[in-house]
Amino acid sequence: MIDASPLPVQAADGHRFELLARVPVQPRARLLWLPALGVAARHYLPFAEALAARGIAVYLHEWRGNGSSSLRPSRTQDWGYREILEQDLPASLANVRGESETPLIIGGHSLGGQLACCFAGLHPQRFGRVWLVASGTPYWRTFPAPRGWTLPLVYRFLPWLAQRQGVLHGKKLGFGGTEARGLIRDWSRVGLNNHYAAVGMAADLEAGMRDPRGQATAVVMAADWLAPTGSMQGLLAKMPGMRAQLSVISAQMLGARADHFAWMKTPEAVVERLFHSFE
């Protein structure tokens, strides 16, 4: 039996959302999963169900401003990494149920993987495992030429555009959804200088990521230009205390195009890699 009841969550600042869960009767481990930028939590249900069938309880976090979130970005509603790391993720974590001895994993896709690493650094005693899929630092030097050479222009243009419009209309650009300008600002700064920081947040995110001890399991898609192998390696390098295991999945292995998003509909190959690292 798998419990599929959604969990209502409210952050300390009043933000409300649902934590989608797939929980087996006696889970072997618990996973808090962070989506990619602009992707609602419900799109990861095939992934969560495949893991739950193997005994892993999965809790799908919802981004502020997306899906079931009570907020939407606008000229008057703005946020960045600080609100996610200090408000939303602690609220989701408080709703991850289970015995304390059941291993607790944090992981994510794309931006979700990056912020999973940052959050693990803020709570190094809570997480002994990190699972990353199609993720990596956006730092331009970790991307192959010539694409990498164009990224500094992108990282300067998008925050300017978001500030001018009040939000970033990502769907029109083919990048994310409707995104808060503060979020785009924080993300772009990492892309330029490879240093994780959150405006208004005192904690040193870079230093924190050096603290967790355990295992990091990373999966890269062979045809993913948004998160190539070098990008993932750059993110893993920020966590020297984690034993890193990196796999590249091809289209043949996945049964679909091995790009940034197709794996979400056919997640079995990804699930097998992650689950095998846990056994």
C-alpha positions in Angstrom: 0.0 0.0 0.0 1.2 3.5 -0.9 -0.2 6.5 1.0 -0.8 9.3 -1.6 -2.4 11.9 0.6 -1.2 15.5 0.0 0.1 17.3 3.0 -0.9 21.0 3.6 2.1 23.1 4.5 2.4 26.7 5.7 5.7 28.5 6.0 6.5 30.8 8.9 5.7 33.9 6.7 2.2 32.5 5.8 3.0 31.0 2.4 0.8 28.0 1.8 1.3 25.0 -0.5 0.9 21.2 -0.7 3.6 18.7 -0.3 2.8 15.8 -2.6 3.8 12.5 -1.1 4.0 8.8 -2.0 4.7 6.9 1.2 5.0 3.1 1.5 3.8 1.4 4.7 7.4 0.8 6.0 9.7 3.0 4.1 13.4 2.2 3.8 14.3 5.9 3.4 12.7 9.3 3.0 13.4 11.6 0.1 12.6 15.4 0.0 12.6 16.2 -3.7 13.0 19.7 -5.2 11.7 20.4 -8.7 13.4 22.2 -11.6 12.7 25.9 -12.1 9.2 26.5 -13.2 8.1 22.9 -12.9 5.2 22.0 -10.7 5.6 19.2 -8.2 2.9 17.0 -9.8 5.1 16.4 -12.8 7.4 14.3 -10.7 4.6 11.8 -9.6 5.8 9.0 -12.0 9.3 9.4 -10.4 7.8 9.4 -6.9 5.7 6.4 -7.6 8.5 4.4 -9.0 10.6 5.1 -6.0 7.8 4.4 -3.6 7.3 1.0 -5.2 10.9 0.2 -4.2 10.3 1.3 -0.6 11.4 5.0 -0.7 9.0 7.5 0.7 9.0 10.6 -1.6 7.9 14.1 -0.7 7.6 16.5 -3.6 8.3 20.1 -2.6 6.4 22.9 -4.4 8.2 26.0 -5.4 6.9 29.3 -4.1 4.9 30.9 -7.0 4.2 27.6 -8.7 1.6 24.8 -8.7 -0.3 24.7 -5.4 1.6 27.7 -4.0 -0.7 30.4 -2.6 1.6 33.1 -4.1 2.4 34.3 -7.6 5.3 36.6 -8.5 4.5 40.1 -9.4 5.8 43.6 -9.0 4.6 43.5 -5.4 5.4 39.9 -4.6 9.1 39.0 -4.9 11.5 36.5 -3.4 14.8 34.8 -3.9 16.9 32.0 -2.5 16.5 33.3 1.1 12.8 32.7 1.3 13.1 29.3 -0.2 15.9 28.2 2.1 14.8 29.9 5.3 11.0 29.6 5.0 9.7 27.1 2.5 12.2 24.2 2.7 12.1 24.1 6.6 8.3 23.9 6.4 8.4 21.0 4.0 11.1 19.2 6.0 8.9 19.5 9.1 6.2 17.5 7.3 8.5 14.7 6.2 7.2 11.9 8.4 8.9 8.8 9.7 11.2 7.4 12.4 14.4 9.3 13.0 16.5 6.3 12.3 15.0 6.0 8.7 17.6 7.6 6.4 16.7 11.1 5.2 17.7 12.0 1.6 17.5 15.4 -0.1 17.6 15.7 -3.8 16.4 17.7 -6.8 16.3 18.3 -10.5 18.2 21.3 -12.1 17.8 24.3 -9.8 16.2 22.0 -7.3 19.4 20.0 -7.1 21.4 23.2 -6.5 19.2 24.3 -3.7 19.1 20.8 -2.3 22.9 21.1 -1.9 22.6 24.5 -0.3 19.9 23.3 2.2 22.0 20.2 3.0 24.8 22.6 3.9 22.6 24.5 6.2 21.5 21.2 7.9 24.6 18.9 7.6 23.5 16.7 10.4 20.1 15.9 8.9 21.1 14.6 5.4 23.6 11.8 4.8 22.7 11.4 1.1 22.1 13.8 -1.8 20.4 12.7 -5.0 20.9 15.0 -8.1 19.3 14.5 -11.5 20.1 16.7 -14.5 21.5 19.4 -12.2 24.7 21.3 -11.8 26.1 24.8 -11.2 25.1 27.4 -13.8 28.6 28.8 -13.7 29.5 29.6 -17.3 33.0 28.1 -17.2 31.6 24.6 -16.5 29.8 24.6 -19.9 31.5 23.5 -23.1 32.4 26.1 -25.7 31.0 27.9 -27.6 27.7 27.8 -25.6 29.5 28.6 -22.3 30.9 31.8 -23.8 27.4 33.2 -24.4 26.2 32.6 -20.9 27.6 35.7 -19.2 25.4 37.8 -21.5 22.4 35.7 -20.5 23.1 36.1 -16.8 23.2 39.8 -17.2 20.3 40.2 -19.5 17.7 38.0 -17.6 17.9 39.9 -14.3 17.7 43.2 -16.1 14.6 42.0 -18.0 13.0 40.6 -14.9 13.6 43.9 -13.0 12.1 45.9 -15.9 9.0 43.7 -16.2 8.5 43.0 -12.5 8.8 39.3 -13.2 10.6 37.1 -15.7 8.1 35.7 -18.2 10.1 32.5 -18.7 7.6 30.6 -20.8 8.0 33.2 -23.6 11.7 32.7 -23.4 11.6 28.9 -23.2 13.2 29.1 -19.7 11.2 28.3 -16.5 7.7 29.8 -15.9 6.7 33.2 -14.5 9.6 33.7 -12.1 10.3 36.2 -9.3 13.0 38.7 -10.2 14.8 38.1 -6.9 15.1 34.4 -7.7 16.5 35.2 -11.2 19.0 37.6 -9.6 20.3 35.1 -7.2 20.6 32.4 -9.8 22.3 34.6 -12.3 25.0 35.7 -9.8 26.0 32.1 -9.4 26.2 31.7 -13.1 28.6 34.6 -13.3 30.8 34.0 -10.3 30.2 30.3 -9.2 29.5 31.5 -5.6 26.2 30.5 -4.0 24.7 33.3 -1.9 21.2 34.7 -1.1 20.4 38.4 -0.8 19.4 39.2 2.7 20.7 35.9 4.1 23.6 35.9 6.6 24.5 32.2 6.2 27.5 31.4 4.0 26.1 28.9 1.6 29.4 28.1 0.0 31.1 27.3 3.3 28.0 25.3 4.4 28.2 23.0 1.4 31.6 21.8 2.5 30.2 20.4 5.8 27.8 17.5 4.9 29.3 14.0 5.1 27.9 11.0 3.2 27.1 10.1 -0.4 26.1 12.2 -3.4 24.6 10.3 -6.3 24.4 12.3 -9.5 22.7 11.4 -12.8 23.4 13.4 -16.0 21.5 13.0 -19.3 23.7 12.5 -22.3 22.0 15.1 -24.5 21.3 17.7 -21.8 22.8 21.0 -22.9 21.2 22.8 -19.9 23.1 20.6 -17.4 26.1 19.0 -19.0 28.5 16.7 -17.2 31.0 19.6 -16.4 28.2 21.5 -14.7 27.3 18.6 -12.5 31.0 18.0 -11.6 31.3 21.7 -10.7 28.4 21.4 -8.2 29.7 18.1 -6.7 33.1 19.8 -6.2 31.5 22.2 -3.8 30.7 19.2 -1.5 34.1 17.6 -0.8 32.8 15.8 2.2 30.4 13.7 0.1 31.5 10.6 -1.8 30.4 11.4 -5.3 29.0 8.9 -7.8 28.2 10.2 -11.2 26.4 8.4 -14.0 25.5 9.4 -17.6 22.3 8.1 -19.0 21.9 7.6 -22.8 18.7 7.7 -24.8 18.9 4.0 -25.3 19.0 3.4 -21.5 16.2 5.9 -20.9 13.9 4.8 -23.7 13.4 8.5 -24.6 15.5 11.5 -25.6 18.2 11.9 -22.9 17.6 15.6 -22.4 16.7 17.9 -19.4 13.1 16.9 -19.1 12.1 13.7 -21.0 13.3 11.5 -18.1 10.4 12.7 -16.0 7.9 10.7 -18.0 10.0 7.6 -18.2 12.0 7.7 -15.0 12.8 4.0 -14.5 16.5 4.2 -15.6 17.0 7.2 -13.3 15.2 5.5 -10.4 17.3 2.4 -10.8 20.6 4.4 -10.6 19.4 6.2 -7.5 18.0 3.2 -5.8 21.1 1.1 -6.6 23.2 3.6 -4.8 21.1 3.2 -1.7 21.2 -0.5 -1.5 
